[in-house]
Amino acid sequence: MQRRIFARVLIVSTIVVVLGSSLLSGCAPKRLAPLEPGVTPSSAEESFSVPTLLDVGLIEGQESLIVSINSTGLLLDSQSRKRLSKIGAQGGSVSFHRKGQQVQWSLQGKQGVAAGVVLQPMDPNSRLTHGDQDYRGDFLIFPSIEKSGLTLVNQVDLESYLCGVVPWEIGRHGEEELAAQAAQAVAARTYTISHLGSRRKFGFDVYASVMDQVYKGSRHEDVLCNQAILETAGMVLAHKGELVDAYYSACCGGTSSKIQEVWPRQGIGYLVDKDDVPHSGAAPFCSDYKYFNWAQSWTATELQEILQTSLPAYVDYMTEMNRAIWARPIFTPGQSGADPHFPGAVHDLEILENTPSGRIAHLLITCEAGTYHIRGDRVRWVLAPEANKPGILRSARFELEKVRREGSLVQVSVRGRGYGHGIGLCQVGALEMSRKGYSASKILSHYYPGSILKPLKKP
């Protein structure tokens, strides 16, 4: 699909309106402290480019879609920009269906087809709606590229996009946590810009889910999160002239991890094994989190049911692209002709190697078909909590306990720490740092050591 290349009025002004209303009500939010040494702003000459609009993939492969607008709007051909129809001041709903390689639209008795369709408000402060969420900006609908059905994309400016990300990623908190929310805003902005293009083959820039960052539009924005975004507007993290891969997770469990120990990636100087503590011997910043310590158990029967699906999926995942080099060997057959896609009965599990941060580096799972070599963070997908349900293990930092009866495995338990992959910023730790008086700059320099703040070029 062709990207829209003309400029639109930025919607960041809405953030100012929200903040202004809180000031007029007599509940003025605390101002962020000026950026200070530790993460140092650099000159605009070294800034990075930002797109006029960001394409956020909301849905793929939907057979039909219904979206609505609350005011006057235009329906446009996404390629020619020709007007297809107009929606009056009262707004209305538009339905879409896939018709071959085109989109069929229906609006108030009118209908037509186009390669792709844009729904655009006349007033930039208007909202579009899909399901139970509202969105700033425009909607783009086109036939899904690698699936049947339709893809729905929200075209929105970067800062407004972050207003729908930050409260869902780090949560809604009080003024004591404002510095953490500002650090999250910088990390999320940096992640977004550094990953532009990684989803282009699907027709958009980023997913609106944990595949990238959770994004839920404008309906549930948070005043303090919006303030944190506004006061860090346009600032990103860089390291040695390159944008930082600003990964973050809920809780590191007391120690962050090198990226190459968790995922099949090259090592990066600022993503390191680091104790999440104010000083040696102190408790981790994230130690009071409810999932700092956790446990999970399965009977052998339950685990076997899970592994019949998760192990073949792991084999397929690790044989894609260059992952096999990082993960090899992936499977050692128990006998000639054994098929790794049919694991059979589970016989044993063994942690063969841990990372310096205590996470699983190499887990052996021996089944009837043979032995599976599970590497890094993918152990969380293999040891899913339940069969045939979405969800992964909270962390790859755990100890393994097994119960056998008459030589047969009857139960497997893990006792773990933390929630998430443990790379980069620890959100729970950042919140506690903020409560203890650390600035956003100090928080960022703690989790991305050696990084500096740089401004984005204005679109």
N, C-alpha and C positions, 0 to 999 in steps of 0.2 A: 504494500500500500504506500502511496505517496505521503510523505510527511507534510503537514501544513507549514508553510514558510512565512506567512504574513504575521505581523505582530498583533497582539491583543492587549487590551488594557489589563495591567496586572491587578490581581485581586487582593494583594497584600493590604490594601487600604481597609478592607473589612476587618482585618486583625486590629488595626488601630482603632476602629470604631468600637470593637468589643472591649479593648483595653480602656478606651476613653469612658465607656459607660461604667466600668468598675471604679474609675477614679472619681467620676461625678457622684457616685453613690456613697462616697466617703470611705470606701474599702480599698484604698490604694495599695496595689501589690508592691512588695519590696523590690527596689531596683537592684540589678546585678552589679557586683563590684566591677570596676574596669579590669580588662585583661591585664594580667601581670606576668612577670618573668616565669618561665617554666614551659609555657607554650607561647612562643613569641610571634606576634603578627609581623608579616613581612610586607614588602612594598607591592603596590598594585602592578608594577611592571612585570612581576613574576606570577600574576594571577592566572586562574584557569577559566575556560569558557563554560558557560551554562546555556542550555537551550532555552528558546523563548517559551516553549511549552514542553511538558513531560508527558509521555504516553504511558499510562498505567493500565496494565491488563487486568480487568476485573473478572472476566468470564471467558472461557474458551469452550467450544463444542456444544453450545446451547442450541437446541433445535429451533426454538422461537424465543423472542424477547419482547417485553413490554417495558417501555420507559416513559417518563412523563416530565413535564416542565410546568412551573407554577406561574409563568407569565408569557409575554410575547416571545416567540422564537422562530428560527428558520430551520428548515430541512434542506440540506445541501448535498449535492453530489460530491463525494470526497475527493475526486480526481479533478473534475472540471471546475468545481466550486459553483456550478450552476444551481440556482434556486429550484428546488423541487416542490416546495409548498411552504406556507406560512401558518404559524399557530397564533391565534389571537391573544388579547390581553388576559383572558381568563385561563390561559394555559390549556393543557390537554395531554392525552396519552397517544403514543405511537407504537404500533406493533410491527415486528420484523420477523420474516421467515427467510430461510435460505432457498434460493431457486437456482439450482445448478451452481455456477460460479458467481452468482449475483445475489443481491439482497433485495427482497421484495418488502416494501413498506406500505403500511395502511394508516391513514389519518383522516378521521371524520368523514368517511365515505370515499375519500380519494385514495388511490394507490398507484404504485409504480415500481420500477426496478432500477438498480444502479449497481456498479461494481462495489461501491461502499457508500455509506450515508453518514453525514454529520448532523447532529442535533445541536444547534447553537442558540443560546439565549441572546436576545437583543440587549438586555441589561446585564452587565457583568456581575451584578450582585444577586442575580436570580440563581435558583438552584434547579438541578436536574435530579430525578429520583429513579432508582431501580431497587426493587425489593423494599427493604426497610431502611435504606440508607439514602442520604442526600449528598450531592456532589457539586462543587464549584466547577467552573469551566465548561467544556463541551463533552458530548459523547460521540464516539466514532464506532460504527458498526460495520463489520465486513465478514466475508466467509472465512472461517478458521482455516489456517494454512496447512496444518498437519493433522487436522481432525475434521470430522463432519460437523455441521451446524455453524453457528455464528460466534464471533468474538466481539466482546464489548470492551471498549477502551475509554478511559477518562483522560481527556486532554486538559492539563491543568498546569499552572505555573508552579515552579519548584517550592516556593515558600508556602503556598497554600496546600500543596501536597503534604508537606511536613506537618501541617496542622492536623491532618488526618492520620499521621503516623505516630508522632511522639507520645500522645496519651495512651495509645494502644501498646506501645513497646515498653515504656518505662512506668506507665500508670499515671493516675491523677493524685497529686500530693499537695502539701501545704507549702508555705513560703520557706520553711526550713530546707526543703528539698529543691528549691529553685535552681541552685547551681548544678545539681545533678540533671535536671531537666534541660538546662542549657548545654551541658556536656553531651547529653543524648541528642539534642537538636544538631549539634555540630557533627557528631558521629553519623547520624542518619543522613544529613546533607552530603557528607563526604562519601558515604557508602553509595548513595544514589548516583552522584556524578561519576565516581570511579567505575561503576558498573553499567554505565550507558553503553548500549550496543550489544550487551551480552544476551538479550532476549529478542534482538531485532528479527531473527528468522521467524518469530511468531507474530511479528507485526507491531510490537510495542517495546518499551524500554525496560520496565520492571513489572514483576508480578505484584498484586495487591495482597500477598499472603506471606507466610513464613518462607516461601521460596526466595523471597527477597526481604521485604519489610511489610508488616501488617498495616494495611491502609483501609480506613472505613469512612472516607469522605468527611463531610462537614457537620453532620447532625449532632455528633457527640464531642465536639471540640471542647477544649479546656482552657480557661482564661490564663492560668499560670503557664501552661505549656505554650500557649500562643505568645505570651510575653517572652518566654525563653527563646522562642524561634525569632521573634522580632528583634530582640536585643543582640542576637548573634547572626542576624541576617547576612547572607552572602559569605560567611566564613567557613572554610574547610580546613582539614588537616593535611599536611604534606610532609614527606620525609625524603631528603636528598633530591628535591625537585620533582618528585612524583606524588600523586595523590595517595593517601594512605588507604589500604584495605581496612576500613573501619568496622571490623566485625565486633559484635557484642553478643552477650548471652545473659540470661537471668541471674545466674549465680555460679561463680567459678569454683565454689567449694573450698576456698582458701588459697588456691594456687591457679594462676592462668597457665596456658600451655602454648608451646611453639606450634605454629600452624602446620608444619610438615610432619609433626607427630600425630596429628588428628585427621588431616585430609591429605589426599595425594597432590600436594602443592609444594612449590619451592619455598625454602625458608625465607623469612622477611625479618629484618633487623629489629623492628619495633614490636613484633608479635613474638613474645618470649615467655619462657618459664619465669614466673614472678609471683612471689608470695604476696597475697593481698592484705598486707599489714602496715600499720603506721611506722613500726620499728621492730627490730628483731625481738622475738619473744612475746609480742603482743598478740591478742586474739585477732583473727581475720575480720575485716570490715563487714563481711557478709555472714558472720557466724550466728547471728540471731534469726536468720531466715528459716522458715518452716521446713524447707527442703535442703537445708545445709547437710543434715543427715537424713537418710531415708532407707527403706528396705522394700524388697520385692521378692515374692516366692512363687514357684510353680510346682505342681506335681509333674512327674515324668510324662504323664499322659497329656497334660495341658501344654507342656513345653514342646512335646513331639508334634502336636497339632500346629503350633505356631511355626515350628521349623520347616514343616512341609512346604510352606509358602515363602517364609523369609529367607531361607538358605538359597533356593533357586533364584530369588530376586537379587540376592547379594552377588551370586555368580554372574548374573547378567549385568549388573551395575558395574562390577569391577573389571569386566572384559571390555567395557566401552572406552573409547578414546585412549588416553595414555595411563589409565588407572591400573592396568594389569602390571605395568612395570613397577609401580609403587607397591602393589599388593602381592606380587608373586611369592610363593605359589598360592593359588586360590583354592585348589582342590586336589587332594591326593586320593586316587581311587583305591578302594579296598580290594578290588579284584578287577581283572581284565573286563573291559566293556561297561563298567559301572557308569551310570548316568547321574551327574550332579544335580539334575533337576528332579530326581526322585530319591530324597535322602533316606527314607525308611526309618526304622527304629533308632532312637537316640541312645547311645551307649555311655558317652562321657563328655565332660567339658573340662578344659584346663587352661589357666592363664599362663601362657608361655613367656610373656614379656610385658612389663609396664613402662610407661614413659617416665621421665624424671618428675613430672607433676603428679604421678600416681594414676594416670588414666591407662586404659587398656591399649597396649600397642599390638599385641598378638594373642588372640584367643583361639584355641583349638576346640572344635566340636566334632566328635567322632560319631558317625551314624552308620547304619547298615551299608550305605553306598560307599563310604570312605570318610576321610577327614577334611573338614573345611577350615581354612585359615582366615579368620576374621580379623581385619586390621582397623585400628583407629576408631573413629567416631561411628563407623557403620555398625559396630556392635550394638548400638542403641536400636537400630532398625531390626537386626537379627533377633535380639532378645526382646521382642515386643511384649508389652504387658498382657495383651489378650489376643487370641486368634480372631481373625476376620473383623477386627475393629481398628479404626485409626488410632495411632498413638505409638510413641517410641519410649524407650527407657530414659529416665530423667537425665542420666549422665553416664559417661564411660569410665568414671572414676569409682570403682567398686572392688570389693573383695567377694570371693566366691565360696559358697558353702554347699556341700552335697551330702545327701543322705542315701545310703544304700541298704538294701535288705536282701540277704542271701546272694550278694554279688551284683544285684540289679539296681539300677538307679531308680529311686522312688520320689525324690524331691530335690529341687535346686533352689537356692536362695542367694540373693546378692544384698550386700549392705554397702550403700554408696554415699557419695557427697556431691552436692551441687545440682544445678539444673541447667542443662544446655551444653554446648560444645566447649565452653571455657576459654575461648580465644578473644583477646582484646578486652574491651570494657565489660566489667561485671556490674550489671545494673543495680543489684542489691547493695553491692559494695559502694557504688557511686552515690546512692541515696544516703548511706550512712556517712560517707565522707562529707557530703553536703551538710548533714545535721551537725557534724563536728566542726563546721566552719570553713572547710576547704572551698576554694573558689572553683569555678568551672575550669579555669586554666590548669589548676593543680590536679584536678581530677583527670583531665585529659592527658597531662604529662605523666601521671602515675600509670595509666593503662596503655598509653602509646608512647613509651619513652623515646626521646629524641625527635619527636614530631614538632612541627611549627604550624601556626595558623597562617593561612593565606586567603586573600579575598578572591571571590569569583568575579570575572568580568561581567558587566551588565549586558543583557541581551540587546 
